Amino acid sequence: MPPSNGGSGAAQSFYGRWAALYDALARYTPGIGSLRERAAAALELDRGDTVVEMGCGTGANLPYLREQVGAEGTVVGIDFTRPVLDRARKSVAEYDNVHVVRGDATQPPIDAADSASDLQAADAADPSPNLQAIDGVLATFVVGMLDDPAAAVDDWCNLVGPGGNVVLVDAASSDHRSAPIVNAAFRALVVLSTPPTTRLRYDRDPQATLDQRVEAARDALRERSGATAHETHALGVVRLTGGRID
Ligand SMILES: C[S@@+](CC[C@H](N)C(=O)[O-])C[C@H]1O[C@@H](n2cnc3c(N)ncnc32)[C@H](O)[C@@H]1O
């Protein structure tokens, strides 16, 4: 399925080209493992549950999600960049209940019917698992890349339905007392790590655009949630927001 959000071709070739480096950063940056563990725990999953990760990248969250749902649960990672998906697929080859499929997170290849959801894999490389219901959706470092993050989050809330959880983890400007230094470093990171032809990179203030998108996503989640949890990490740069959908 062709992805539809703006600049998606640039994003795919960027993440595709840097897949190996991104994978190393995604797995071995100090503190990243415990953050991923926290994010998986914030989904409040039970064993046997089904969880979908939007924009799963090279799959660094997938083992933590698998740990939450156990051998009897189902984990599905969706991403539109083939080389990162290939890495993700290899990294979870040992689990038969972890599926990695190619698709657009803003139009996930999942039909959320009331009683039964079917996942149509956009890639024939992975057999399409049948999903009975989706208990949780995770998106880490993804909503800042979406043109309309609020709409995407709203769709994700519809996918899990009442009682399910959606968890977002993102980096955005910090108001910590070391903020000027942290924010300068973060600004450089945003520019370097953004695909060169996406609108975000060429915005006059890419950091402001990223902050707005992250905030819009969080607002959308809070609007749909009866209970929300919020944590910050890495001097306030990294935010984790979880919501239980009403
Ligand atoms: C910064 S990486 C984060 C990857 C992973 N979530 C992690 O925490 O390591 C962003 C990922 O989102 C994917 N992505 C961005 N927009 C997407 C979309 N509309 N549909 C599917 N994947 C998308 C990119 O291909 C990339 O792999």
The ligand as an SDF file (V2000), in Angstrom:
LIG
                    3D

 27 29  0  0  0  0  0  0  0  0999 V2000
   12.3100    8.0380   14.4600 C   0  0  0  0  0  0  0  0  0  0  0  0
   11.8380    6.5040   13.7970 S   0  0  0  0  0  0  0  0  0  0  0  0
   11.2060    5.6630   15.2720 C   0  0  0  0  0  0  0  0  0  0  0  0
   11.1970    4.1560   15.1250 C   0  0  0  0  0  0  0  0  0  0  0  0
   10.7530    3.3960   16.3760 C   0  0  0  0  0  0  0  0  0  0  0  0
    9.4000    3.7280   16.7440 N   0  0  0  0  0  0  0  0  0  0  0  0
   11.6990    3.6230   17.5180 C   0  0  0  0  0  0  0  0  0  0  0  0
   11.2830    4.0980   18.5670 O   0  0  0  0  0  0  0  0  0  0  0  0
   12.8850    3.2900   17.3820 O   0  0  0  0  0  0  0  0  0  0  0  0
   10.3700    6.8920   12.9440 C   0  0  0  0  0  0  0  0  0  0  0  0
    9.8370    5.7250   12.1530 C   0  0  0  0  0  0  0  0  0  0  0  0
    8.5120    6.0460   11.7740 O   0  0  0  0  0  0  0  0  0  0  0  0
    8.3050    5.5650   10.4670 C   0  0  0  0  0  0  0  0  0  0  0  0
    7.1830    6.3380    9.9170 N   0  0  0  0  0  0  0  0  0  0  0  0
    7.0610    7.6850    9.8410 C   0  0  0  0  0  0  0  0  0  0  0  0
    5.8720    8.0200    9.3080 N   0  0  0  0  0  0  0  0  0  0  0  0
    5.2330    6.8610    9.0520 C   0  0  0  0  0  0  0  0  0  0  0  0
    3.9660    6.5430    8.4990 C   0  0  0  0  0  0  0  0  0  0  0  0
    3.1100    7.4870    8.1000 N   0  0  0  0  0  0  0  0  0  0  0  0
    3.6250    5.2420    8.3770 N   0  0  0  0  0  0  0  0  0  0  0  0
    4.4700    4.2680    8.7640 C   0  0  0  0  0  0  0  0  0  0  0  0
    5.6880    4.4950    9.3000 N   0  0  0  0  0  0  0  0  0  0  0  0
    6.0610    5.7890    9.4420 C   0  0  0  0  0  0  0  0  0  0  0  0
    9.6430    5.7700    9.7570 C   0  0  0  0  0  0  0  0  0  0  0  0
    9.7670    4.9090    8.6400 O   0  0  0  0  0  0  0  0  0  0  0  0
   10.6210    5.4140   10.8800 C   0  0  0  0  0  0  0  0  0  0  0  0
   10.9510    4.0520   10.8670 O   0  0  0  0  0  0  0  0  0  0  0  0
  1  2  1  0
  2  3  1  0
  2 10  1  0
  3  4  1  0
  4  5  1  0
  5  6  1  0
  5  7  1  0
  7  8  2  0
  7  9  1  0
 10 11  1  0
 11 12  1  0
 11 26  1  0
 12 13  1  0
 13 14  1  0
 13 24  1  0
 14 15  1  0
 14 23  1  0
 15 16  2  0
 16 17  1  0
 17 18  1  0
 17 23  2  0
 18 19  1  0
 18 20  2  0
 20 21  1  0
 21 22  2  0
 22 23  1  0
 24 25  1  0
 24 26  1  0
 26 27  1  0
M  CHG  2   2   1   9  -1
M  END
$$$$
